[in-house]
Amino acid sequence: MTTTTTTETLTLRPLPENWAPPTDWERDDVAVDLTDPTGERALAGYRAGVAYVLDTERRELSVHPLADTADRDEVPGEFVGYEHTRGGVAPAVIRLGGIRLNVSAELARADRINALLAEEIRPLAQEILDNLLPVAGTTGRDWTARAYDALRAAQHLLERYPYRGTEYDFPYSRGFYLVDAAQVLAAFPDLIDPAWADATDQQLQDAAANLETRLYQRCTADPEALEKVISISLTGTRLPNDGARTVAEARLHGARAWLHAYRRDRAAGLSPMDAARWDGAARHALHITDDSTDAELAAAARRAERDAATQGVKLLAADQWARTLRADRRTAIRAQLAELRDQIGALEDQLKPARKRRTVLVTRVLGWGEEDTDSGLGRASGLSHTAVGTIRTSLDTAEDADTKENQ
């Protein structure tokens, strides 16, 4: 049976105790001695794996066996990539990683898989949960140096676990200094931009990513700045050289959370919010049309800001919101023109045979030489008298040409 346990604030969901590898799992044929490619070969393990997943919302750590042929999307959550850490976005459900079961069939046992979950992955998952930062004004969370370090340690543990006791079981190491934005900005206050107090969510997102670049540039240009960063980093001391390369790079964490808190703290007790996300925006949008002048847009933005303030909201980028609305409405007008162009073009294509037929009939009537006037024939055919006159001239010119040819 499956036994679910809770350790402090983290729930564990291991494999059932009677779990066994499915009968349709394929076995791998690999060398028993991985360092001796000429050695005896035997069935060593399964072409399958086990994934460990941390749900940060439910505070749940679970394990998922997965055959090599299965769809990897069956495993919940996301792998954490550089775009997550640089952007300050911690997925709600994190794929910590997994172990491959092809090195040894002994790995594919419930007791070993569950022991790894409970004894080694759990403390690191707890460390991640305890150190993620809330992002003010959102439901998201940001990384800290400690949370990210625990994530990398868990990833390394799972990657190397099948090779314990071999030459491939190298220890976890850090290739860069992990540092928190709060400490960095306290140490380098000149990096703070007062404009962040009125920045939109996207502008704060861009600023968070840009801060790490600015910190890298500062440390590259100033050795003393690097020493200061090292002193406030997670380890607090210089890291050992990574092979022949000196560790001289810092990774910044928690910038997005710090920026959102900075903006909130300077909002005079109001809750900062992008104008486009404010629930009262739709009501004020009714006063913005494609014909609105710049002055009218500015007035609409000020009214929206005052209305939002009565609800405890500091409206951000209201002017940009108003300009965007007008631009959208003007784009819709241009789209209507393009649609009409296509409709008229299609109708004109349908009219071409009828217009050609009309010209033929008018030409025949004129050819009779009766008393039809250009204006009268024009009214009858829906043409202007000038157009009928043009057809008459063409007909007369053709008759004159025929007469000369026959003389």
TORKOL-4160 file (C-alpha; in steps of 0.2 Angstrom, whole numbers, padded with zeros to 4 digits, m for minus):
407
<pt num="1" X="0000" Y="0000" Z="0000"/>
<pt num="2" X="0005" Y="0018" Z="m0002"/>
<pt num="3" X="0010" Y="0027" Z="0014"/>
<pt num="4" X="0008" Y="0046" Z="0014"/>
<pt num="5" X="0018" Y="0055" Z="0027"/>
<pt num="6" X="0020" Y="0073" Z="0032"/>
<pt num="7" X="0036" Y="0080" Z="0039"/>
<pt num="8" X="0033" Y="0097" Z="0047"/>
<pt num="9" X="0026" Y="0106" Z="0032"/>
<pt num="10" X="0031" Y="0094" Z="0018"/>
<pt num="11" X="0020" Y="0080" Z="0013"/>
<pt num="12" X="0028" Y="0064" Z="0005"/>
<pt num="13" X="0020" Y="0053" Z="m0008"/>
<pt num="14" X="0031" Y="0038" Z="m0011"/>
<pt num="15" X="0029" Y="0023" Z="m0022"/>
<pt num="16" X="0018" Y="0009" Z="m0015"/>
<pt num="17" X="0028" Y="m0003" Z="m0004"/>
<pt num="18" X="0023" Y="m0017" Z="m0016"/>
<pt num="19" X="0028" Y="m0008" Z="m0031"/>
<pt num="20" X="0038" Y="m0018" Z="m0044"/>
<pt num="21" X="0044" Y="m0013" Z="m0062"/>
<pt num="22" X="0030" Y="m0016" Z="m0075"/>
<pt num="23" X="0032" Y="m0031" Z="m0085"/>
<pt num="24" X="0033" Y="m0021" Z="m0101"/>
<pt num="25" X="0048" Y="m0011" Z="m0096"/>
<pt num="26" X="0063" Y="m0015" Z="m0107"/>
<pt num="27" X="0080" Y="m0020" Z="m0100"/>
<pt num="28" X="0096" Y="m0013" Z="m0105"/>
<pt num="29" X="0111" Y="m0023" Z="m0110"/>
<pt num="30" X="0127" Y="m0014" Z="m0104"/>
<pt num="31" X="0144" Y="m0018" Z="m0097"/>
<pt num="32" X="0144" Y="m0023" Z="m0079"/>
<pt num="33" X="0160" Y="m0014" Z="m0077"/>
<pt num="34" X="0157" Y="0003" Z="m0085"/>
<pt num="35" X="0176" Y="0007" Z="m0085"/>
<pt num="36" X="0179" Y="m0009" Z="m0096"/>
<pt num="37" X="0171" Y="m0009" Z="m0112"/>
<pt num="38" X="0178" Y="m0026" Z="m0117"/>
<pt num="39" X="0171" Y="m0035" Z="m0101"/>
<pt num="40" X="0157" Y="m0047" Z="m0099"/>
<pt num="41" X="0140" Y="m0040" Z="m0104"/>
<pt num="42" X="0124" Y="m0043" Z="m0094"/>
<pt num="43" X="0106" Y="m0037" Z="m0092"/>
<pt num="44" X="0110" Y="m0023" Z="m0080"/>
<pt num="45" X="0095" Y="m0012" Z="m0078"/>
<pt num="46" X="0078" Y="m0005" Z="m0086"/>
<pt num="47" X="0076" Y="0008" Z="m0100"/>
<pt num="48" X="0066" Y="0018" Z="m0088"/>
<pt num="49" X="0068" Y="0032" Z="m0075"/>
<pt num="50" X="0060" Y="0039" Z="m0059"/>
<pt num="51" X="0056" Y="0058" Z="m0058"/>
<pt num="52" X="0055" Y="0067" Z="m0041"/>
<pt num="53" X="0043" Y="0082" Z="m0041"/>
<pt num="54" X="0040" Y="0096" Z="m0029"/>
<pt num="55" X="0023" Y="0105" Z="m0028"/>
<pt num="56" X="0027" Y="0121" Z="m0019"/>
<pt num="57" X="0008" Y="0126" Z="m0018"/>
<pt num="58" X="0003" Y="0110" Z="m0010"/>
<pt num="59" X="0020" Y="0107" Z="m0001"/>
<pt num="60" X="0021" Y="0090" Z="m0008"/>
<pt num="61" X="0035" Y="0079" Z="m0014"/>
<pt num="62" X="0031" Y="0065" Z="m0025"/>
<pt num="63" X="0040" Y="0051" Z="m0035"/>
<pt num="64" X="0034" Y="0046" Z="m0053"/>
<pt num="65" X="0041" Y="0030" Z="m0062"/>
<pt num="66" X="0042" Y="0033" Z="m0081"/>
<pt num="67" X="0046" Y="0021" Z="m0095"/>
<pt num="68" X="0058" Y="0027" Z="m0108"/>
<pt num="69" X="0044" Y="0025" Z="m0121"/>
<pt num="70" X="0031" Y="0035" Z="m0111"/>
<pt num="71" X="0027" Y="0053" Z="m0115"/>
<pt num="72" X="0038" Y="0064" Z="m0103"/>
<pt num="73" X="0023" Y="0076" Z="m0102"/>
<pt num="74" X="0015" Y="0064" Z="m0090"/>
<pt num="75" X="0027" Y="0070" Z="m0077"/>
<pt num="76" X="0019" Y="0086" Z="m0069"/>
<pt num="77" X="0028" Y="0102" Z="m0067"/>
<pt num="78" X="0043" Y="0111" Z="m0075"/>
<pt num="79" X="0061" Y="0109" Z="m0076"/>
<pt num="80" X="0069" Y="0125" Z="m0069"/>
<pt num="81" X="0080" Y="0133" Z="m0082"/>
<pt num="82" X="0091" Y="0149" Z="m0083"/>
<pt num="83" X="0076" Y="0159" Z="m0089"/>
<pt num="84" X="0066" Y="0155" Z="m0073"/>
<pt num="85" X="0081" Y="0160" Z="m0061"/>
<pt num="86" X="0086" Y="0175" Z="m0071"/>
<pt num="87" X="0068" Y="0181" Z="m0072"/>
<pt num="88" X="0064" Y="0177" Z="m0054"/>
<pt num="89" X="0050" Y="0165" Z="m0057"/>
<pt num="90" X="0049" Y="0149" Z="m0047"/>
<pt num="91" X="0037" Y="0137" Z="m0055"/>
<pt num="92" X="0022" Y="0131" Z="m0044"/>
<pt num="93" X="0027" Y="0113" Z="m0048"/>
<pt num="94" X="0046" Y="0109" Z="m0050"/>
<pt num="95" X="0053" Y="0094" Z="m0058"/>
<pt num="96" X="0068" Y="0092" Z="m0047"/>
<pt num="97" X="0076" Y="0079" Z="m0058"/>
<pt num="98" X="0076" Y="0060" Z="m0059"/>
<pt num="99" X="0087" Y="0044" Z="m0058"/>
<pt num="100" X="0090" Y="0033" Z="m0073"/>
<pt num="101" X="0087" Y="0014" Z="m0069"/>
<pt num="102" X="0098" Y="0007" Z="m0083"/>
<pt num="103" X="0114" Y="0006" Z="m0073"/>
<pt num="104" X="0107" Y="m0008" Z="m0061"/>
<pt num="105" X="0091" Y="m0017" Z="m0059"/>
<pt num="106" X="0093" Y="m0015" Z="m0040"/>
<pt num="107" X="0089" Y="0004" Z="m0042"/>
<pt num="108" X="0071" Y="m0001" Z="m0048"/>
<pt num="109" X="0065" Y="m0006" Z="m0030"/>
<pt num="110" X="0052" Y="0004" Z="m0021"/>
<pt num="111" X="0062" Y="0004" Z="m0004"/>
<pt num="112" X="0077" Y="0012" Z="m0013"/>
<pt num="113" X="0067" Y="0024" Z="m0023"/>
<pt num="114" X="0057" Y="0029" Z="m0007"/>
<pt num="115" X="0072" Y="0030" Z="0004"/>
<pt num="116" X="0080" Y="0042" Z="m0008"/>
<pt num="117" X="0064" Y="0052" Z="m0007"/>
<pt num="118" X="0062" Y="0053" Z="0012"/>
<pt num="119" X="0080" Y="0053" Z="0017"/>
<pt num="120" X="0090" Y="0063" Z="0004"/>
<pt num="121" X="0078" Y="0073" Z="m0007"/>
<pt num="122" X="0066" Y="0078" Z="0007"/>
<pt num="123" X="0078" Y="0090" Z="0016"/>
<pt num="124" X="0083" Y="0099" Z="0000"/>
<pt num="125" X="0065" Y="0101" Z="m0005"/>
<pt num="126" X="0061" Y="0108" Z="0012"/>
<pt num="127" X="0075" Y="0120" Z="0010"/>
<pt num="128" X="0068" Y="0126" Z="m0006"/>
<pt num="129" X="0051" Y="0128" Z="0001"/>
<pt num="130" X="0057" Y="0137" Z="0016"/>
<pt num="131" X="0067" Y="0150" Z="0006"/>
<pt num="132" X="0057" Y="0155" Z="m0009"/>
<pt num="133" X="0051" Y="0173" Z="m0008"/>
<pt num="134" X="0034" Y="0180" Z="m0011"/>
<pt num="135" X="0032" Y="0193" Z="m0025"/>
<pt num="136" X="0022" Y="0207" Z="m0018"/>
<pt num="137" X="0006" Y="0210" Z="m0028"/>
<pt num="138" X="0007" Y="0193" Z="m0037"/>
<pt num="139" X="0004" Y="0175" Z="m0033"/>
<pt num="140" X="0021" Y="0171" Z="m0039"/>
<pt num="141" X="0037" Y="0167" Z="m0029"/>
<pt num="142" X="0055" Y="0171" Z="m0032"/>
<pt num="143" X="0071" Y="0162" Z="m0029"/>
<pt num="144" X="0084" Y="0166" Z="m0015"/>
<pt num="145" X="0102" Y="0160" Z="m0015"/>
<pt num="146" X="0098" Y="0147" Z="m0003"/>
<pt num="147" X="0083" Y="0140" Z="m0012"/>
<pt num="148" X="0092" Y="0139" Z="m0028"/>
<pt num="149" X="0107" Y="0131" Z="m0020"/>
<pt num="150" X="0096" Y="0118" Z="m0013"/>
<pt num="151" X="0088" Y="0115" Z="m0030"/>
<pt num="152" X="0105" Y="0113" Z="m0038"/>
<pt num="153" X="0111" Y="0101" Z="m0025"/>
<pt num="154" X="0095" Y="0090" Z="m0027"/>
<pt num="155" X="0098" Y="0090" Z="m0046"/>
<pt num="156" X="0116" Y="0084" Z="m0044"/>
<pt num="157" X="0111" Y="0071" Z="m0031"/>
<pt num="158" X="0098" Y="0064" Z="m0043"/>
<pt num="159" X="0109" Y="0064" Z="m0058"/>
<pt num="160" X="0124" Y="0056" Z="m0049"/>
<pt num="161" X="0114" Y="0044" Z="m0038"/>
<pt num="162" X="0115" Y="0029" Z="m0050"/>
<pt num="163" X="0134" Y="0030" Z="m0050"/>
<pt num="164" X="0138" Y="0030" Z="m0031"/>
<pt num="165" X="0154" Y="0022" Z="m0027"/>
<pt num="166" X="0161" Y="0024" Z="m0044"/>
<pt num="167" X="0173" Y="0036" Z="m0052"/>
<pt num="168" X="0158" Y="0045" Z="m0059"/>
<pt num="169" X="0151" Y="0050" Z="m0042"/>
<pt num="170" X="0159" Y="0067" Z="m0041"/>
<pt num="171" X="0153" Y="0079" Z="m0027"/>
<pt num="172" X="0142" Y="0094" Z="m0028"/>
<pt num="173" X="0151" Y="0110" Z="m0031"/>
<pt num="174" X="0147" Y="0128" Z="m0035"/>
<pt num="175" X="0154" Y="0136" Z="m0051"/>
<pt num="176" X="0148" Y="0154" Z="m0046"/>
<pt num="177" X="0144" Y="0164" Z="m0031"/>
<pt num="178" X="0126" Y="0164" Z="m0026"/>
<pt num="179" X="0120" Y="0181" Z="m0019"/>
<pt num="180" X="0103" Y="0189" Z="m0014"/>
<pt num="181" X="0097" Y="0205" Z="m0021"/>
<pt num="182" X="0093" Y="0213" Z="m0004"/>
<pt num="183" X="0111" Y="0211" Z="0001"/>
<pt num="184" X="0118" Y="0217" Z="m0015"/>
<pt num="185" X="0107" Y="0233" Z="m0016"/>
<pt num="186" X="0111" Y="0237" Z="0002"/>
<pt num="187" X="0130" Y="0235" Z="m0002"/>
<pt num="188" X="0128" Y="0245" Z="m0019"/>
<pt num="189" X="0114" Y="0257" Z="m0017"/>
<pt num="190" X="0119" Y="0267" Z="m0032"/>
<pt num="191" X="0112" Y="0252" Z="m0042"/>
<pt num="192" X="0094" Y="0257" Z="m0036"/>
<pt num="193" X="0084" Y="0267" Z="m0049"/>
<pt num="194" X="0070" Y="0278" Z="m0041"/>
<pt num="195" X="0060" Y="0275" Z="m0057"/>
<pt num="196" X="0056" Y="0258" Z="m0051"/>
<pt num="197" X="0043" Y="0265" Z="m0039"/>
<pt num="198" X="0032" Y="0268" Z="m0054"/>
<pt num="199" X="0037" Y="0254" Z="m0065"/>
<pt num="200" X="0025" Y="0242" Z="m0073"/>
<pt num="201" X="0026" Y="0223" Z="m0070"/>
<pt num="202" X="0035" Y="0220" Z="m0086"/>
<pt num="203" X="0047" Y="0234" Z="m0083"/>
<pt num="204" X="0051" Y="0227" Z="m0066"/>
<pt num="205" X="0054" Y="0210" Z="m0074"/>
<pt num="206" X="0066" Y="0218" Z="m0086"/>
<pt num="207" X="0075" Y="0227" Z="m0072"/>
<pt num="208" X="0077" Y="0211" Z="m0062"/>
<pt num="209" X="0086" Y="0202" Z="m0077"/>
<pt num="210" X="0096" Y="0218" Z="m0080"/>
<pt num="211" X="0102" Y="0219" Z="m0062"/>
<pt num="212" X="0112" Y="0203" Z="m0064"/>
<pt num="213" X="0121" Y="0210" Z="m0079"/>
<pt num="214" X="0125" Y="0226" Z="m0070"/>
<pt num="215" X="0132" Y="0217" Z="m0055"/>
<pt num="216" X="0143" Y="0206" Z="m0067"/>
<pt num="217" X="0149" Y="0222" Z="m0076"/>
<pt num="218" X="0153" Y="0230" Z="m0059"/>
<pt num="219" X="0162" Y="0215" Z="m0052"/>
<pt num="220" X="0172" Y="0213" Z="m0069"/>
<pt num="221" X="0178" Y="0231" Z="m0069"/>
<pt num="222" X="0181" Y="0232" Z="m0050"/>
<pt num="223" X="0190" Y="0218" Z="m0040"/>
<pt num="224" X="0185" Y="0226" Z="m0024"/>
<pt num="225" X="0167" Y="0225" Z="m0029"/>
<pt num="226" X="0169" Y="0206" Z="m0032"/>
<pt num="227" X="0177" Y="0204" Z="m0015"/>
<pt num="228" X="0162" Y="0213" Z="m0007"/>
<pt num="229" X="0150" Y="0202" Z="m0017"/>
<pt num="230" X="0159" Y="0186" Z="m0011"/>
<pt num="231" X="0158" Y="0192" Z="0007"/>
<pt num="232" X="0139" Y="0193" Z="0006"/>
<pt num="233" X="0137" Y="0178" Z="m0005"/>
<pt num="234" X="0129" Y="0162" Z="0002"/>
<pt num="235" X="0146" Y="0154" Z="0007"/>
<pt num="236" X="0153" Y="0170" Z="0012"/>
<pt num="237" X="0171" Y="0165" Z="0007"/>
<pt num="238" X="0180" Y="0163" Z="m0010"/>
<pt num="239" X="0176" Y="0147" Z="m0019"/>
<pt num="240" X="0189" Y="0134" Z="m0024"/>
<pt num="241" X="0194" Y="0135" Z="m0042"/>
<pt num="242" X="0184" Y="0125" Z="m0054"/>
<pt num="243" X="0198" Y="0115" Z="m0062"/>
<pt num="244" X="0209" Y="0128" Z="m0071"/>
<pt num="245" X="0196" Y="0142" Z="m0070"/>
<pt num="246" X="0195" Y="0154" Z="m0056"/>
<pt num="247" X="0177" Y="0157" Z="m0050"/>
<pt num="248" X="0173" Y="0175" Z="m0053"/>
<pt num="249" X="0155" Y="0176" Z="m0057"/>
<pt num="250" X="0140" Y="0179" Z="m0046"/>
<pt num="251" X="0122" Y="0174" Z="m0049"/>
<pt num="252" X="0109" Y="0186" Z="m0042"/>
<pt num="253" X="0093" Y="0180" Z="m0034"/>
<pt num="254" X="0077" Y="0188" Z="m0027"/>
<pt num="255" X="0078" Y="0203" Z="m0038"/>
<pt num="256" X="0060" Y="0202" Z="m0044"/>
<pt num="257" X="0054" Y="0200" Z="m0026"/>
<pt num="258" X="0065" Y="0215" Z="m0020"/>
<pt num="259" X="0059" Y="0226" Z="m0034"/>
<pt num="260" X="0040" Y="0222" Z="m0031"/>
<pt num="261" X="0043" Y="0226" Z="m0013"/>
<pt num="262" X="0052" Y="0242" Z="m0017"/>
<pt num="263" X="0038" Y="0248" Z="m0028"/>
<pt num="264" X="0025" Y="0243" Z="m0015"/>
<pt num="265" X="0034" Y="0252" Z="m0001"/>
<pt num="266" X="0034" Y="0268" Z="m0011"/>
<pt num="267" X="0016" Y="0268" Z="m0015"/>
<pt num="268" X="0010" Y="0278" Z="0000"/>
<pt num="269" X="m0001" Y="0264" Z="0007"/>
<pt num="270" X="m0009" Y="0260" Z="m0010"/>
<pt num="271" X="m0007" Y="0243" Z="m0020"/>
<pt num="272" X="0003" Y="0246" Z="m0036"/>
<pt num="273" X="m0006" Y="0239" Z="m0051"/>
<pt num="274" X="m0004" Y="0240" Z="m0070"/>
<pt num="275" X="m0018" Y="0250" Z="m0078"/>
<pt num="276" X="m0022" Y="0236" Z="m0090"/>
<pt num="277" X="m0025" Y="0224" Z="m0075"/>
<pt num="278" X="m0036" Y="0235" Z="m0065"/>
<pt num="279" X="m0054" Y="0229" Z="m0064"/>
<pt num="280" X="m0060" Y="0247" Z="m0067"/>
<pt num="281" X="m0051" Y="0249" Z="m0083"/>
<pt num="282" X="m0065" Y="0243" Z="m0094"/>
<pt num="283" X="m0077" Y="0256" Z="m0087"/>
<pt num="284" X="m0065" Y="0270" Z="m0091"/>
<pt num="285" X="m0060" Y="0263" Z="m0108"/>
<pt num="286" X="m0078" Y="0268" Z="m0114"/>
<pt num="287" X="m0072" Y="0286" Z="m0114"/>
<pt num="288" X="m0057" Y="0283" Z="m0126"/>
<pt num="289" X="m0061" Y="0282" Z="m0145"/>
<pt num="290" X="m0051" Y="0282" Z="m0161"/>
<pt num="291" X="m0054" Y="0300" Z="m0162"/>
<pt num="292" X="m0048" Y="0305" Z="m0145"/>
<pt num="293" X="m0035" Y="0318" Z="m0144"/>
<pt num="294" X="m0019" Y="0317" Z="m0134"/>
<pt num="295" X="m0026" Y="0329" Z="m0121"/>
<pt num="296" X="m0042" Y="0319" Z="m0120"/>
<pt num="297" X="m0031" Y="0303" Z="m0117"/>
<pt num="298" X="m0022" Y="0312" Z="m0103"/>
<pt num="299" X="m0038" Y="0317" Z="m0095"/>
<pt num="300" X="m0045" Y="0300" Z="m0096"/>
<pt num="301" X="m0029" Y="0293" Z="m0088"/>
<pt num="302" X="m0030" Y="0305" Z="m0073"/>
<pt num="303" X="m0048" Y="0301" Z="m0070"/>
<pt num="304" X="m0044" Y="0282" Z="m0070"/>
<pt num="305" X="m0029" Y="0286" Z="m0057"/>
<pt num="306" X="m0041" Y="0295" Z="m0046"/>
<pt num="307" X="m0054" Y="0282" Z="m0047"/>
<pt num="308" X="m0042" Y="0268" Z="m0043"/>
<pt num="309" X="m0034" Y="0278" Z="m0028"/>
<pt num="310" X="m0052" Y="0278" Z="m0020"/>
<pt num="311" X="m0051" Y="0259" Z="m0021"/>
<pt num="312" X="m0033" Y="0258" Z="m0013"/>
<pt num="313" X="m0024" Y="0256" Z="m0030"/>
<pt num="314" X="m0010" Y="0265" Z="m0037"/>
<pt num="315" X="m0012" Y="0264" Z="m0055"/>
<pt num="316" X="0003" Y="0262" Z="m0066"/>
<pt num="317" X="0006" Y="0267" Z="m0084"/>
<pt num="318" X="m0011" Y="0275" Z="m0086"/>
<pt num="319" X="m0005" Y="0286" Z="m0100"/>
<pt num="320" X="0002" Y="0271" Z="m0109"/>
<pt num="321" X="m0014" Y="0261" Z="m0106"/>
<pt num="322" X="m0024" Y="0275" Z="m0114"/>
<pt num="323" X="m0013" Y="0277" Z="m0129"/>
<pt num="324" X="m0013" Y="0258" Z="m0132"/>
<pt num="325" X="m0032" Y="0258" Z="m0131"/>
<pt num="326" X="m0033" Y="0272" Z="m0144"/>
<pt num="327" X="m0020" Y="0263" Z="m0155"/>
<pt num="328" X="m0030" Y="0247" Z="m0154"/>
<pt num="329" X="m0046" Y="0256" Z="m0159"/>
<pt num="330" X="m0037" Y="0264" Z="m0174"/>
<pt num="331" X="m0029" Y="0248" Z="m0179"/>
<pt num="332" X="m0047" Y="0241" Z="m0179"/>
<pt num="333" X="m0053" Y="0255" Z="m0191"/>
<pt num="334" X="m0038" Y="0251" Z="m0202"/>
<pt num="335" X="m0043" Y="0232" Z="m0202"/>
<pt num="336" X="m0060" Y="0237" Z="m0207"/>
<pt num="337" X="m0053" Y="0246" Z="m0222"/>
<pt num="338" X="m0043" Y="0231" Z="m0227"/>
<pt num="339" X="m0058" Y="0220" Z="m0225"/>
<pt num="340" X="m0069" Y="0232" Z="m0236"/>
<pt num="341" X="m0055" Y="0232" Z="m0249"/>
<pt num="342" X="m0055" Y="0213" Z="m0250"/>
<pt num="343" X="m0074" Y="0213" Z="m0251"/>
<pt num="344" X="m0075" Y="0226" Z="m0264"/>
<pt num="345" X="m0061" Y="0218" Z="m0274"/>
<pt num="346" X="m0071" Y="0201" Z="m0274"/>
<pt num="347" X="m0087" Y="0210" Z="m0279"/>
<pt num="348" X="m0078" Y="0219" Z="m0293"/>
<pt num="349" X="m0072" Y="0202" Z="m0299"/>
<pt num="350" X="m0090" Y="0196" Z="m0300"/>
<pt num="351" X="m0095" Y="0212" Z="m0309"/>
<pt num="352" X="m0082" Y="0211" Z="m0323"/>
<pt num="353" X="m0093" Y="0199" Z="m0334"/>
<pt num="354" X="m0108" Y="0210" Z="m0332"/>
<pt num="355" X="m0099" Y="0226" Z="m0336"/>
<pt num="356" X="m0092" Y="0218" Z="m0351"/>
<pt num="357" X="m0109" Y="0212" Z="m0357"/>
<pt num="358" X="m0116" Y="0230" Z="m0354"/>
<pt num="359" X="m0102" Y="0237" Z="m0365"/>
<pt num="360" X="m0107" Y="0225" Z="m0379"/>
<pt num="361" X="m0125" Y="0229" Z="m0378"/>
<pt num="362" X="m0122" Y="0248" Z="m0378"/>
<pt num="363" X="m0111" Y="0245" Z="m0393"/>
<pt num="364" X="m0124" Y="0236" Z="m0402"/>
<pt num="365" X="m0137" Y="0249" Z="m0398"/>
<pt num="366" X="m0126" Y="0263" Z="m0404"/>
<pt num="367" X="m0122" Y="0252" Z="m0420"/>
<pt num="368" X="m0140" Y="0253" Z="m0425"/>
<pt num="369" X="m0138" Y="0272" Z="m0429"/>
<pt num="370" X="m0155" Y="0276" Z="m0421"/>
<pt num="371" X="m0159" Y="0292" Z="m0411"/>
<pt num="372" X="m0152" Y="0286" Z="m0395"/>
<pt num="373" X="m0143" Y="0300" Z="m0385"/>
<pt num="374" X="m0127" Y="0297" Z="m0374"/>
<pt num="375" X="m0137" Y="0304" Z="m0359"/>
<pt num="376" X="m0152" Y="0293" Z="m0363"/>
<pt num="377" X="m0142" Y="0277" Z="m0366"/>
<pt num="378" X="m0132" Y="0281" Z="m0351"/>
<pt num="379" X="m0147" Y="0282" Z="m0340"/>
<pt num="380" X="m0154" Y="0266" Z="m0347"/>
<pt num="381" X="m0137" Y="0256" Z="m0344"/>
<pt num="382" X="m0131" Y="0264" Z="m0328"/>
<pt num="383" X="m0117" Y="0273" Z="m0336"/>
<pt num="384" X="m0112" Y="0291" Z="m0337"/>
<pt num="385" X="m0115" Y="0300" Z="m0353"/>
<pt num="386" X="m0096" Y="0303" Z="m0354"/>
<pt num="387" X="m0094" Y="0284" Z="m0354"/>
<pt num="388" X="m0107" Y="0281" Z="m0367"/>
<pt num="389" X="m0098" Y="0295" Z="m0378"/>
<pt num="390" X="m0082" Y="0286" Z="m0376"/>
<pt num="391" X="m0089" Y="0269" Z="m0383"/>
<pt num="392" X="m0098" Y="0279" Z="m0397"/>
<pt num="393" X="m0081" Y="0287" Z="m0401"/>
<pt num="394" X="m0072" Y="0270" Z="m0401"/>
<pt num="395" X="m0086" Y="0263" Z="m0413"/>
<pt num="396" X="m0085" Y="0278" Z="m0425"/>
<pt num="397" X="m0066" Y="0276" Z="m0425"/>
<pt num="398" X="m0067" Y="0258" Z="m0429"/>
<pt num="399" X="m0080" Y="0261" Z="m0443"/>
<pt num="400" X="m0069" Y="0275" Z="m0451"/>
<pt num="401" X="m0054" Y="0263" Z="m0451"/>
<pt num="402" X="m0065" Y="0250" Z="m0460"/>
<pt num="403" X="m0070" Y="0262" Z="m0473"/>
<pt num="404" X="m0053" Y="0268" Z="m0477"/>
<pt num="405" X="m0047" Y="0250" Z="m0478"/>
<pt num="406" X="m0061" Y="0246" Z="m0491"/>
<pt num="407" X="m0057" Y="0261" Z="m0502"/>
